[in-house]
Amino acid sequence: MLELKEVAKEFTNNKKEDVVGLADINLKVEEGDFISIVGPSGSGKSTLLFIIGALMNPTEGQVLMRDEDMYDSTPSYRSKLRLREIGFVFQTFNLIPYLSALDNVAVPAMLTTTFRNEAVQRAEDLLNRFGLGARLNHKFAELSVGERQRVALCRSVINNPGLILADEPTGNLDPKMTHEVMALFQELNSNGHTIIVVTHEEDVAAYAKKVLHLQDGKFTNGK
């Protein structure tokens, strides 16, 4: 499904010095995988996730989805790829504060169909499935932290992407909510979604089928 070949990323700091974000990353992700990438702050986890998600060009290497390098294509192609085939879940939720939970979830679907009613119905079905049927019309400020993350999860799968990427998705949650959200990821994985979660917490990583460790921009377990 997805393969990274000798991927590297360098940044320039405010002193005009080159800083290595990632170095010699090789990774093969099969359809149906559930992978956790664990590492401390500054290890390159988010950089790696953004490169996988067609959000940040690597300095070197290839990022292949179905044997095609996504960074050899146009920005327009990558935008469509993100909309239709990759779902994102962020620690900060990235919900639109003035929209209801229902409309937040429906937005990506509205970009892929000309029928608003169809997009809204898909969003309502998902929110009901994730236990949020009573919160459809509540806005960001009216939702608990756990509810916000579940809304973000619903939004990430509204277009039924094959790949879901999550950046520290439990960073703002208590242990009970952490278990609930990670159990939802397991359910999504059992329903056919491929999932990559980056986290600094080993107990969160343990929910995945495969755990990789990242340190100073490199995998430490040979991947």
N, CA and C atoms as a LAMMPS dump frame, in Angstrom:
ITEM: TIMESTEP
0
ITEM: NUMBER OF ATOMS
669
ITEM: BOX BOUNDS ff ff ff
-5.0000000000000000e+02 5.0000000000000000e+02
-5.0000000000000000e+02 5.0000000000000000e+02
-5.0000000000000000e+02 5.0000000000000000e+02
ITEM: ATOMS id mol type element x y z
1 1 1 N 0.818 -1.207 0
2 1 2 C 0 0 0
3 1 3 C 0.855 1.262 0
4 2 1 N 1.839 1.292 0.922
5 2 2 C 2.673 2.482 1.094
6 2 3 C 4.094 2.052 1.405
7 3 1 N 5.05 2.733 0.794
8 3 2 C 6.451 2.406 1.065
9 3 3 C 7.306 3.662 1.038
10 4 1 N 8.158 3.804 2.044
11 4 2 C 9.139 4.884 2.099
12 4 3 C 10.508 4.281 1.843
13 5 1 N 11.249 4.888 0.918
14 5 2 C 12.566 4.391 0.559
15 5 3 C 13.611 5.475 0.788
16 6 1 N 14.481 5.252 1.771
17 6 2 C 15.613 6.136 2.064
18 6 3 C 15.176 7.597 2.167
19 7 1 N 14.122 7.811 2.919
20 7 2 C 13.569 9.155 3.079
21 7 3 C 14.393 9.942 4.1
22 8 1 N 14.699 11.175 3.752
23 8 2 C 15.398 12.09 4.666
24 8 3 C 14.731 13.454 4.586
25 9 1 N 14.823 14.193 5.699
26 9 2 C 14.292 15.553 5.733
27 9 3 C 15.231 16.432 6.52
28 10 1 N 15.632 17.555 5.909
29 10 2 C 16.483 18.534 6.579
30 10 3 C 15.759 19.87 6.666
31 11 1 N 16.004 20.577 7.747
32 11 2 C 15.453 21.911 7.954
33 11 3 C 16.609 22.888 8.147
34 12 1 N 16.324 24.161 7.97
35 12 2 C 17.294 25.208 8.272
36 12 3 C 16.802 25.983 9.483
37 13 1 N 17.632 26.043 10.53
38 13 2 C 17.215 26.743 11.746
39 13 3 C 17.453 28.254 11.622
40 14 1 N 17.127 28.982 12.691
41 14 2 C 17.233 30.451 12.615
42 14 3 C 18.674 30.952 12.58
43 15 1 N 19.611 30.019 12.754
44 15 2 C 21.02 30.374 12.609
45 15 3 C 21.55 30.009 11.217
46 16 1 N 20.633 29.653 10.319
47 16 2 C 20.966 29.261 8.946
48 16 3 C 21.775 27.972 8.905
49 17 1 N 21.578 27.14 9.938
50 17 2 C 22.27 25.856 9.981
51 17 3 C 21.306 24.748 9.556
52 18 1 N 21.843 23.739 8.867
53 18 2 C 21.031 22.591 8.481
54 18 3 C 20.835 21.668 9.678
55 19 1 N 19.576 21.261 9.892
56 19 2 C 19.233 20.361 10.987
57 19 3 C 18.559 19.129 10.393
58 20 1 N 19.009 17.963 10.794
59 20 2 C 18.441 16.719 10.281
60 20 3 C 17.167 16.387 11.048
61 21 1 N 16.052 16.287 10.318
62 21 2 C 14.785 15.878 10.928
63 21 3 C 14.564 14.389 10.818
64 22 1 N 14.89 13.829 9.661
65 22 2 C 14.799 12.388 9.413
66 22 3 C 15.994 11.978 8.57
67 23 1 N 16.437 10.728 8.759
68 23 2 C 17.576 10.241 7.993
69 23 3 C 17.388 8.765 7.67
70 24 1 N 17.474 8.432 6.377
71 24 2 C 17.485 7.043 5.914
72 24 3 C 16.297 6.241 6.463
73 25 1 N 15.095 6.775 6.273
74 25 2 C 13.888 6.086 6.728
75 25 3 C 13.386 5.141 5.644
76 26 1 N 13.301 3.867 6.001
77 26 2 C 12.721 2.847 5.127
78 26 3 C 11.565 2.194 5.869
79 27 1 N 10.413 2.178 5.234
80 27 2 C 9.215 1.669 5.893
81 27 3 C 8.256 1.131 4.856
82 28 1 N 7.734 -0.062 5.105
83 28 2 C 6.718 -0.643 4.227
84 28 3 C 5.454 -0.857 5.047
85 29 1 N 4.349 -0.288 4.569
86 29 2 C 3.065 -0.387 5.255
87 29 3 C 2.123 -1.195 4.377
88 30 1 N 1.677 -2.32 4.904
89 30 2 C 0.755 -3.174 4.159
90 30 3 C -0.682 -2.769 4.46
91 31 1 N -1.573 -3.066 3.52
92 31 2 C -2.985 -2.807 3.742
93 31 3 C -3.462 -3.59 4.963
94 32 1 N -4.159 -2.905 5.873
95 32 2 C -4.653 -3.552 7.09
96 32 3 C -3.705 -3.473 8.27
97 33 1 N -2.534 -2.864 8.096
98 33 2 C -1.603 -2.684 9.217
99 33 3 C -2.17 -1.694 10.242
100 34 1 N -1.746 -1.859 11.484
101 34 2 C -1.968 -0.871 12.533
102 34 3 C -0.62 -0.682 13.204
103 35 1 N 0.036 0.436 12.896
104 35 2 C 1.413 0.691 13.323
105 35 3 C 1.453 1.881 14.266
106 36 1 N 2.174 1.733 15.365
107 36 2 C 2.485 2.858 16.241
108 36 3 C 3.959 3.206 16.086
109 37 1 N 4.24 4.497 15.985
110 37 2 C 5.617 4.982 15.935
111 37 3 C 5.855 5.789 17.206
112 38 1 N 6.766 5.313 18.029
113 38 2 C 6.992 5.876 19.359
114 38 3 C 8.336 6.594 19.402
115 39 1 N 8.331 7.752 20.055
116 39 2 C 9.581 8.473 20.238
117 39 3 C 9.36 9.713 21.066
118 40 1 N 10.413 10.249 21.654
119 40 2 C 10.297 11.47 22.461
120 40 3 C 10.05 12.684 21.592
121 41 1 N 9.731 13.793 22.223
122 41 2 C 9.571 15.056 21.514
123 41 3 C 10.855 15.384 20.753
124 42 1 N 10.713 15.78 19.504
125 42 2 C 11.879 16.121 18.7
126 42 3 C 12.517 14.96 17.984
127 43 1 N 11.932 13.779 18.075
128 43 2 C 12.534 12.608 17.433
129 43 3 C 12.229 12.523 15.947
130 44 1 N 11.264 13.319 15.471
131 44 2 C 10.921 13.3 14.046
132 44 3 C 9.594 12.642 13.744
133 45 1 N 8.81 12.311 14.77
134 45 2 C 7.556 11.58 14.567
135 45 3 C 6.569 12.361 13.692
136 46 1 N 6.307 13.599 14.064
137 46 2 C 5.33 14.389 13.315
138 46 3 C 5.821 14.68 11.901
139 47 1 N 7.111 14.941 11.748
140 47 2 C 7.684 15.157 10.421
141 47 3 C 7.446 13.939 9.538
142 48 1 N 7.685 12.765 10.093
143 48 2 C 7.474 11.531 9.345
144 48 3 C 6.006 11.379 8.954
145 49 1 N 5.106 11.671 9.874
146 49 2 C 3.678 11.535 9.591
147 49 3 C 3.241 12.513 8.5
148 50 1 N 3.747 13.741 8.548
149 50 2 C 3.378 14.737 7.536
150 50 3 C 3.895 14.343 6.155
151 51 1 N 5.077 13.728 6.109
152 51 2 C 5.612 13.264 4.827
153 51 3 C 4.768 12.116 4.291
154 52 1 N 4.408 11.177 5.143
155 52 2 C 3.544 10.067 4.731
156 52 3 C 2.201 10.588 4.236
157 53 1 N 1.702 11.639 4.872
158 53 2 C 0.383 12.173 4.55
159 53 3 C 0.353 13.189 3.439
160 54 1 N 1.417 13.306 2.668
161 54 2 C 1.479 14.211 1.513
162 54 3 C 1.368 15.674 1.91
163 55 1 N 1.867 16.002 3.109
164 55 2 C 1.818 17.37 3.601
165 55 3 C 3.184 18.063 3.603
166 56 1 N 4.26 17.278 3.484
167 56 2 C 5.603 17.86 3.59
168 56 3 C 6.566 17.083 2.694
169 57 1 N 7.168 17.774 1.743
170 57 2 C 8.106 17.12 0.826
171 57 3 C 9.35 16.637 1.572
172 58 1 N 9.796 15.421 1.305
173 58 2 C 11.084 14.997 1.85
174 58 3 C 12.225 15.681 1.115
175 59 1 N 13.36 15.789 1.771
176 59 2 C 14.557 16.327 1.111
177 59 3 C 15.135 15.304 0.151
178 60 1 N 15.065 14.041 0.57
179 60 2 C 15.56 12.941 -0.258
180 60 3 C 14.622 11.748 -0.102
181 61 1 N 14.714 10.821 -1.073
182 61 2 C 13.986 9.575 -0.975
183 61 3 C 12.644 9.588 -1.686
184 62 1 N 11.956 8.457 -1.604
185 62 2 C 10.682 8.264 -2.27
186 62 3 C 9.596 7.888 -1.271
187 63 1 N 8.379 8.367 -1.538
188 63 2 C 7.201 7.976 -0.767
189 63 3 C 6.2 7.415 -1.766
190 64 1 N 6.092 6.103 -1.792
191 64 2 C 5.302 5.419 -2.807
192 64 3 C 3.949 5.001 -2.24
193 65 1 N 2.885 5.389 -2.915
194 65 2 C 1.558 4.863 -2.618
195 65 3 C 1.09 4.116 -3.86
196 66 1 N 0.867 2.821 -3.679
197 66 2 C 0.547 1.933 -4.803
198 66 3 C 1.579 2.094 -5.923
199 67 1 N 2.839 2.11 -5.518
200 67 2 C 4.003 2.115 -6.424
201 67 3 C 4.2 3.424 -7.181
202 68 1 N 3.475 4.467 -6.813
203 68 2 C 3.681 5.778 -7.433
204 68 3 C 4.192 6.759 -6.387
205 69 1 N 5.239 7.494 -6.727
206 69 2 C 5.818 8.464 -5.793
207 69 3 C 4.912 9.7 -5.732
208 70 1 N 4.296 9.919 -4.577
209 70 2 C 3.345 11.023 -4.461
210 70 3 C 4.015 12.386 -4.639
211 71 1 N 5.325 12.459 -4.393
212 71 2 C 6.016 13.745 -4.517
213 71 3 C 6.586 13.98 -5.92
214 72 1 N 6.344 13.03 -6.823
215 72 2 C 6.624 13.269 -8.234
216 72 3 C 5.398 13.841 -8.942
217 73 1 N 4.292 13.933 -8.213
218 73 2 C 3.04 14.412 -8.786
219 73 3 C 2.835 15.893 -8.455
220 74 1 N 1.723 16.433 -8.901
221 74 2 C 1.425 17.849 -8.688
222 74 3 C 0.829 18.081 -7.302
223 75 1 N 0.917 19.312 -6.78
224 75 2 C 0.239 19.623 -5.515
225 75 3 C -1.261 19.347 -5.574
226 76 1 N -1.878 19.547 -6.74
227 76 2 C -3.303 19.271 -6.896
228 76 3 C -3.595 17.79 -6.698
229 77 1 N -2.746 16.939 -7.246
230 77 2 C -2.92 15.497 -7.064
231 77 3 C -2.803 15.121 -5.591
232 78 1 N -1.805 15.688 -4.895
233 78 2 C -1.624 15.36 -3.488
234 78 3 C -2.81 15.852 -2.654
235 79 1 N -3.377 16.983 -3.032
236 79 2 C -4.551 17.492 -2.34
237 79 3 C -5.723 16.515 -2.47
238 80 1 N -5.929 16.004 -3.663
239 80 2 C -6.998 15.023 -3.879
240 80 3 C -6.713 13.725 -3.125
241 81 1 N -5.45 13.344 -3.072
242 81 2 C -5.048 12.148 -2.341
243 81 3 C -5.402 12.279 -0.862
244 82 1 N -5.085 13.438 -0.282
245 82 2 C -5.395 13.671 1.132
246 82 3 C -6.904 13.662 1.377
247 83 1 N -7.657 14.221 0.472
248 83 2 C -9.099 14.33 0.657
249 83 3 C -9.793 12.975 0.576
250 84 1 N -9.368 12.147 -0.363
251 84 2 C -10.102 10.921 -0.648
252 84 3 C -9.502 9.66 -0.03
253 85 1 N -8.186 9.666 0.197
254 85 2 C -7.543 8.406 0.564
255 85 3 C -6.79 8.428 1.885
256 86 1 N -6.64 9.617 2.493
257 86 2 C -5.893 9.715 3.749
258 86 3 C -6.727 10.505 4.756
259 87 1 N -6.955 9.917 5.923
260 87 2 C -7.646 10.62 6.993
261 87 3 C -6.659 11.05 8.063
262 88 1 N -6.854 12.246 8.628
263 88 2 C -5.935 12.789 9.631
264 88 3 C -6.663 13.002 10.952
265 89 1 N -5.98 12.66 12.05
266 89 2 C -6.465 12.961 13.4
267 89 3 C -5.312 13.634 14.139
268 90 1 N -5.588 14.831 14.688
269 90 2 C -4.542 15.606 15.346
270 90 3 C -4.835 15.746 16.844
271 91 1 N -3.773 15.93 17.623
272 91 2 C -3.915 16.129 19.068
273 91 3 C -4.781 17.341 19.367
274 92 1 N -4.664 18.377 18.553
275 92 2 C -5.419 19.619 18.783
276 92 3 C -6.764 19.633 18.054
277 93 1 N -7.154 18.477 17.502
278 93 2 C -8.469 18.255 16.894
279 93 3 C -8.642 18.965 15.552
280 94 1 N -8.249 20.241 15.454
281 94 2 C -8.419 21.021 14.218
282 94 3 C -9.868 21.095 13.759
283 95 1 N -10.791 21.141 14.708
284 95 2 C -12.193 21.334 14.371
285 95 3 C -12.464 22.82 14.13
286 96 1 N -13.489 23.113 13.335
287 96 2 C -13.879 24.499 13.062
288 96 3 C -14.813 24.941 14.183
289 97 1 N -14.415 25.902 15.024
290 97 2 C -15.138 26.172 16.274
291 97 3 C -16.56 26.671 16.099
292 98 1 N -16.857 27.347 15.001
293 98 2 C -18.196 27.911 14.841
294 98 3 C -19.169 26.946 14.141
295 99 1 N -18.686 25.749 13.767
296 99 2 C -19.559 24.742 13.166
297 99 3 C -19.982 23.711 14.198
298 100 1 N -21.131 23.11 13.987
299 100 2 C -21.596 22.023 14.845
300 100 3 C -20.754 20.774 14.614
301 101 1 N -20.88 19.809 15.517
302 101 2 C -20.198 18.528 15.329
303 101 3 C -20.588 17.905 13.994
304 102 1 N -21.87 17.96 13.665
305 102 2 C -22.37 17.389 12.416
306 102 3 C -21.712 18.043 11.208
307 103 1 N -21.662 19.372 11.187
308 103 2 C -21.08 20.066 10.038
309 103 3 C -19.567 19.879 9.958
310 104 1 N -18.893 19.811 11.119
311 104 2 C -17.452 19.55 11.107
312 104 3 C -17.145 18.222 10.426
313 105 1 N -17.926 17.213 10.741
314 105 2 C -17.696 15.892 10.152
315 105 3 C -18.069 15.878 8.677
316 106 1 N -19.11 16.617 8.317
317 106 2 C -19.613 16.586 6.942
318 106 3 C -18.734 17.337 5.953
319 107 1 N -17.919 18.291 6.426
320 107 2 C -17.159 19.156 5.51
321 107 3 C -16.343 18.367 4.478
322 108 1 N -15.504 17.37 4.869
323 108 2 C -14.734 16.661 3.836
324 108 3 C -15.622 15.952 2.82
325 109 1 N -16.771 15.43 3.283
326 109 2 C -17.681 14.751 2.357
327 109 3 C -18.305 15.727 1.383
328 110 1 N -18.567 16.951 1.832
329 110 2 C -19.144 17.962 0.945
330 110 3 C -18.186 18.323 -0.193
331 111 1 N -16.904 18.112 0.037
332 111 2 C -15.916 18.416 -0.996
333 111 3 C -15.816 17.317 -2.049
334 112 1 N -16.451 16.172 -1.782
335 112 2 C -16.375 15.05 -2.721
336 112 3 C -17.719 14.707 -3.348
337 113 1 N -18.804 15.338 -2.909
338 113 2 C -20.12 15.086 -3.488
339 113 3 C -20.847 16.403 -3.703
340 114 1 N -21.676 16.436 -4.71
341 114 2 C -22.455 17.645 -4.98
342 114 3 C -23.755 17.66 -4.182
343 115 1 N -24.004 16.598 -3.409
344 115 2 C -25.26 16.469 -2.683
345 115 3 C -25.025 16.676 -1.187
346 116 1 N -25.369 17.861 -0.696
347 116 2 C -25.176 18.174 0.714
348 116 3 C -25.913 17.184 1.616
349 117 1 N -27.133 16.819 1.246
350 117 2 C -27.915 15.911 2.079
351 117 3 C -27.213 14.571 2.278
352 118 1 N -26.557 14.103 1.21
353 118 2 C -25.817 12.844 1.309
354 118 3 C -24.654 12.976 2.285
355 119 1 N -23.904 14.086 2.195
356 119 2 C -22.765 14.303 3.092
357 119 3 C -23.225 14.392 4.547
358 120 1 N -24.316 15.119 4.791
359 120 2 C -24.822 15.285 6.157
360 120 3 C -25.317 13.951 6.714
361 121 1 N -25.956 13.159 5.877
362 121 2 C -26.438 11.857 6.349
363 121 3 C -25.283 10.94 6.708
364 122 1 N -24.234 10.946 5.896
365 122 2 C -23.054 10.138 6.211
366 122 3 C -22.444 10.589 7.531
367 123 1 N -22.374 11.899 7.748
368 123 2 C -21.819 12.427 8.991
369 123 3 C -22.675 12.027 10.184
370 124 1 N -23.989 12.122 10.033
371 124 2 C -24.89 11.759 11.14
372 124 3 C -24.759 10.283 11.485
373 125 1 N -24.67 9.445 10.471
374 125 2 C -24.519 8.005 10.72
375 125 3 C -23.246 7.713 11.5
376 126 1 N -22.149 8.382 11.124
377 126 2 C -20.88 8.165 11.823
378 126 3 C -20.949 8.641 13.272
379 127 1 N -21.5 9.82 13.493
380 127 2 C -21.583 10.354 14.849
381 127 3 C -22.45 9.466 15.731
382 128 1 N -23.508 8.916 15.183
383 128 2 C -24.33 7.976 15.943
384 128 3 C -23.537 6.72 16.286
385 129 1 N -22.786 6.236 15.327
386 129 2 C -21.972 5.031 15.537
387 129 3 C -20.928 5.247 16.627
388 130 1 N -20.387 6.462 16.717
389 130 2 C -19.356 6.769 17.702
390 130 3 C -19.945 7.317 19.005
391 131 1 N -21.249 7.122 19.196
392 131 2 C -21.884 7.49 20.463
393 131 3 C -22.135 8.967 20.654
394 132 1 N -22.245 9.714 19.545
395 132 2 C -22.407 11.163 19.634
396 132 3 C -23.732 11.638 19.035
397 133 1 N -24.696 10.742 18.975
398 133 2 C -25.979 11.089 18.38
399 133 3 C -26.694 12.232 19.078
400 134 1 N -26.434 12.396 20.371
401 134 2 C -27.083 13.476 21.121
402 134 3 C -26.31 14.789 21.05
403 135 1 N -25.18 14.79 20.338
404 135 2 C -24.323 15.98 20.298
405 135 3 C -24.183 16.549 18.887
406 136 1 N -25.059 16.147 17.985
407 136 2 C -24.931 16.532 16.579
408 136 3 C -24.828 18.039 16.379
409 137 1 N -25.628 18.785 17.112
410 137 2 C -25.718 20.233 16.886
411 137 3 C -24.901 21.048 17.878
412 138 1 N -24.059 20.381 18.655
413 138 2 C -23.214 21.079 19.616
414 138 3 C -21.932 21.567 18.938
415 139 1 N -21.521 22.758 19.286
416 139 2 C -20.294 23.321 18.747
417 139 3 C -19.101 22.963 19.635
418 140 1 N -17.908 23.314 19.164
419 140 2 C -16.65 22.919 19.809
420 140 3 C -16.662 23.201 21.316
421 141 1 N -17.064 24.414 21.71
422 141 2 C -17.014 24.808 23.124
423 141 3 C -17.987 24.023 23.989
424 142 1 N -18.97 23.39 23.361
425 142 2 C -19.985 22.64 24.103
426 142 3 C -19.664 21.155 24.212
427 143 1 N -18.525 20.747 23.681
428 143 2 C -18.13 19.343 23.695
429 143 3 C -17.006 19.12 24.69
430 144 1 N -16.994 17.955 25.33
431 144 2 C -15.881 17.59 26.198
432 144 3 C -14.659 17.267 25.338
433 145 1 N -13.511 17.143 25.988
434 145 2 C -12.279 16.834 25.251
435 145 3 C -12.416 15.492 24.534
436 146 1 N -12.955 14.507 25.223
437 146 2 C -13.135 13.199 24.597
438 146 3 C -14.103 13.241 23.433
439 147 1 N -15.17 14.025 23.577
440 147 2 C -16.135 14.161 22.485
441 147 3 C -15.499 14.852 21.282
442 148 1 N -14.667 15.854 21.529
443 148 2 C -13.987 16.534 20.423
444 148 3 C -13.113 15.561 19.636
445 149 1 N -12.423 14.679 20.347
446 149 2 C -11.557 13.738 19.652
447 149 3 C -12.372 12.731 18.857
448 150 1 N -13.516 12.325 19.394
449 150 2 C -14.372 11.406 18.637
450 150 3 C -14.952 12.082 17.389
451 151 1 N -15.298 13.364 17.507
452 151 2 C -15.747 14.111 16.317
453 151 3 C -14.62 14.146 15.28
454 152 1 N -13.401 14.405 15.741
455 152 2 C -12.254 14.434 14.823
456 152 3 C -12.044 13.078 14.161
457 153 1 N -12.26 12.003 14.91
458 153 2 C -12.15 10.661 14.342
459 153 3 C -13.203 10.435 13.262
460 154 1 N -14.429 10.853 13.559
461 154 2 C -15.502 10.717 12.566
462 154 3 C -15.15 11.467 11.288
463 155 1 N -14.659 12.68 11.454
464 155 2 C -14.283 13.482 10.281
465 155 3 C -13.191 12.787 9.472
466 156 1 N -12.258 12.122 10.153
467 156 2 C -11.135 11.497 9.448
468 156 3 C -11.573 10.324 8.583
469 157 1 N -12.723 9.708 8.892
470 157 2 C -13.146 8.518 8.139
471 157 3 C -14.372 8.766 7.268
472 158 1 N -14.859 10.014 7.206
473 158 2 C -16.093 10.308 6.481
474 158 3 C -16.003 9.914 5.002
475 159 1 N -14.822 10.034 4.394
476 159 2 C -14.652 9.669 2.984
477 159 3 C -14.104 8.26 2.811
478 160 1 N -14.156 7.473 3.896
479 160 2 C -13.714 6.076 3.887
480 160 3 C -12.303 5.908 3.338
481 161 1 N -11.32 6.636 3.906
482 161 2 C -9.948 6.533 3.405
483 161 3 C -9.336 5.183 3.757
484 162 1 N -8.437 4.736 2.912
485 162 2 C -7.743 3.495 3.226
486 162 3 C -6.746 3.661 4.351
487 163 1 N -6.179 4.879 4.475
488 163 2 C -5.111 5.144 5.437
489 163 3 C -5.533 6.241 6.409
490 164 1 N -5.397 5.981 7.716
491 164 2 C -5.674 6.976 8.746
492 164 3 C -4.379 7.265 9.491
493 165 1 N -4.023 8.55 9.593
494 165 2 C -2.815 8.987 10.282
495 165 3 C -3.21 9.788 11.514
496 166 1 N -2.619 9.468 12.649
497 166 2 C -2.975 10.141 13.906
498 166 3 C -1.72 10.631 14.606
499 167 1 N -1.696 11.939 14.901
500 167 2 C -0.541 12.58 15.533
501 167 3 C -0.861 12.848 17
502 168 1 N -0.301 12.042 17.897
503 168 2 C -0.538 12.17 19.34
504 168 3 C -2.049 12.31 19.638
505 169 1 N -2.869 11.367 19.185
506 169 2 C -4.326 11.539 19.292
507 169 3 C -4.864 11.464 20.712
508 170 1 N -4.055 10.982 21.665
509 170 2 C -4.531 10.874 23.049
510 170 3 C -3.81 11.838 23.976
511 171 1 N -3.055 12.777 23.409
512 171 2 C -2.232 13.671 24.228
513 171 3 C -3.012 14.524 25.2
514 172 1 N -4.286 14.833 24.884
515 172 2 C -5.099 15.674 25.759
516 172 3 C -6.128 14.888 26.564
517 173 1 N -6.027 13.56 26.557
518 173 2 C -7.081 12.738 27.139
519 173 3 C -6.644 12.075 28.442
520 174 1 N -7.622 11.852 29.315
521 174 2 C -7.345 11.099 30.533
522 174 3 C -7.294 9.609 30.186
523 175 1 N -6.864 8.736 31.143
524 175 2 C -6.707 7.307 30.827
525 175 3 C -7.976 6.647 30.301
526 176 1 N -9.123 6.993 30.852
527 176 2 C -10.378 6.388 30.39
528 176 3 C -10.66 6.763 28.938
529 177 1 N -10.527 8.043 28.617
530 177 2 C -10.774 8.493 27.257
531 177 3 C -9.71 7.968 26.291
532 178 1 N -8.47 7.841 26.791
533 178 2 C -7.404 7.278 25.972
534 178 3 C -7.772 5.868 25.528
535 179 1 N -8.235 5.054 26.479
536 179 2 C -8.627 3.683 26.142
537 179 3 C -9.779 3.681 25.141
538 180 1 N -10.74 4.555 25.362
539 180 2 C -11.909 4.613 24.48
540 180 3 C -11.501 4.969 23.048
541 181 1 N -10.644 5.99 22.895
542 181 2 C -10.222 6.415 21.564
543 181 3 C -9.374 5.338 20.89
544 182 1 N -8.444 4.729 21.617
545 182 2 C -7.604 3.704 21.003
546 182 3 C -8.411 2.46 20.663
547 183 1 N -9.435 2.164 21.442
548 183 2 C -10.331 1.052 21.094
549 183 3 C -11.082 1.36 19.796
550 184 1 N -11.421 2.627 19.578
551 184 2 C -12.063 3.013 18.323
552 184 3 C -11.107 2.832 17.146
553 185 1 N -9.829 3.17 17.348
554 185 2 C -8.844 2.917 16.298
555 185 3 C -8.764 1.421 15.983
556 186 1 N -8.793 0.588 17.011
557 186 2 C -8.76 -0.857 16.789
558 186 3 C -9.984 -1.316 16
559 187 1 N -11.133 -0.74 16.316
560 187 2 C -12.354 -1.08 15.586
561 187 3 C -12.243 -0.663 14.118
562 188 1 N -11.744 0.556 13.884
563 188 2 C -11.572 1.018 12.512
564 188 3 C -10.601 0.116 11.753
565 189 1 N -9.541 -0.314 12.429
566 189 2 C -8.582 -1.213 11.803
567 189 3 C -9.22 -2.557 11.467
568 190 1 N -10.049 -3.065 12.366
569 190 2 C -10.724 -4.34 12.108
570 190 3 C -11.713 -4.232 10.953
571 191 1 N -12.16 -2.997 10.666
572 191 2 C -13.079 -2.774 9.546
573 191 3 C -12.351 -2.461 8.239
574 192 1 N -11.02 -2.595 8.252
575 192 2 C -10.277 -2.501 7.001
576 192 3 C -9.399 -1.283 6.814
577 193 1 N -9.436 -0.329 7.755
578 193 2 C -8.586 0.858 7.619
579 193 3 C -7.153 0.544 8.066
580 194 1 N -6.194 1.032 7.311
581 194 2 C -4.796 0.974 7.707
582 194 3 C -4.506 2.206 8.568
583 195 1 N -3.837 1.998 9.706
584 195 2 C -3.68 3.087 10.675
585 195 3 C -2.222 3.22 11.095
586 196 1 N -1.76 4.476 11.125
587 196 2 C -0.446 4.795 11.689
588 196 3 C -0.649 5.863 12.757
589 197 1 N -0.229 5.557 13.975
590 197 2 C -0.337 6.478 15.105
591 197 3 C 1.067 6.832 15.574
592 198 1 N 1.344 8.122 15.77
593 198 2 C 2.595 8.505 16.41
594 198 3 C 2.289 8.981 17.832
595 199 1 N 3.13 8.578 18.759
596 199 2 C 2.897 8.864 20.171
597 199 3 C 4.216 8.823 20.923
598 200 1 N 4.247 9.454 22.095
599 200 2 C 5.418 9.321 22.964
600 200 3 C 5.128 8.355 24.112
601 201 1 N 3.926 7.746 24.106
602 201 2 C 3.499 6.895 25.214
603 201 3 C 3.507 5.421 24.812
604 202 1 N 4.299 4.631 25.503
605 202 2 C 4.404 3.211 25.188
606 202 3 C 3.077 2.476 25.403
607 203 1 N 2.295 2.876 26.43
608 203 2 C 1.033 2.183 26.681
609 203 3 C 0.015 2.457 25.577
610 204 1 N 0.085 3.627 24.959
611 204 2 C -0.771 3.923 23.806
612 204 3 C -0.307 3.113 22.597
613 205 1 N 0.993 3.063 22.389
614 205 2 C 1.544 2.311 21.256
615 205 3 C 1.156 0.838 21.311
616 206 1 N 0.955 0.309 22.516
617 206 2 C 0.672 -1.116 22.681
618 206 3 C -0.662 -1.542 22.077
619 207 1 N -1.533 -0.585 21.759
620 207 2 C -2.804 -0.939 21.121
621 207 3 C -2.601 -1.377 19.669
622 208 1 N -1.472 -1.026 19.074
623 208 2 C -1.213 -1.337 17.672
624 208 3 C -0.727 -2.777 17.506
625 209 1 N -0.74 -3.234 16.265
626 209 2 C -0.225 -4.567 15.946
627 209 3 C 1.301 -4.567 15.854
628 210 1 N 1.859 -3.419 15.49
629 210 2 C 3.308 -3.315 15.289
630 210 3 C 3.783 -1.995 15.89
631 211 1 N 4.879 -2.032 16.642
632 211 2 C 5.419 -0.831 17.287
633 211 3 C 6.831 -0.573 16.765
634 212 1 N 7.055 0.652 16.268
635 212 2 C 8.369 1.071 15.805
636 212 3 C 8.85 2.215 16.683
637 213 1 N 10.147 2.271 16.916
638 213 2 C 10.723 3.316 17.763
639 213 3 C 11.596 4.252 16.92
640 214 1 N 11.381 5.547 17.123
641 214 2 C 12.109 6.576 16.383
642 214 3 C 12.919 7.412 17.365
643 215 1 N 14.188 7.616 17.043
644 215 2 C 15.066 8.413 17.904
645 215 3 C 16.004 9.211 17.012
646 216 1 N 16.048 10.514 17.21
647 216 2 C 16.943 11.386 16.432
648 216 3 C 16.776 11.18 14.923
649 217 1 N 15.51 11.029 14.512
650 217 2 C 15.207 10.939 13.087
651 217 3 C 15.466 9.595 12.441
652 218 1 N 15.768 8.562 13.248
653 218 2 C 16.048 7.225 12.701
654 218 3 C 15.286 6.168 13.479
655 219 1 N 14.885 5.101 12.793
656 219 2 C 14.291 3.962 13.478
657 219 3 C 15.388 3.213 14.231
658 220 1 N 15.06 2.81 15.442
659 220 2 C 16.047 2.105 16.257
660 220 3 C 15.824 0.61 16.267
661 221 1 N 14.737 0.144 15.586
662 221 2 C 14.51 -1.29 15.54
663 221 3 C 14.565 -1.815 14.112
664 222 1 N 15.403 -1.171 13.315
665 222 2 C 15.767 -1.748 12.027
666 222 3 C 14.778 -1.55 10.909
667 223 1 N 13.733 -0.763 11.102
668 223 2 C 12.723 -0.571 10.036
669 223 3 C 13.09 0.604 9.147
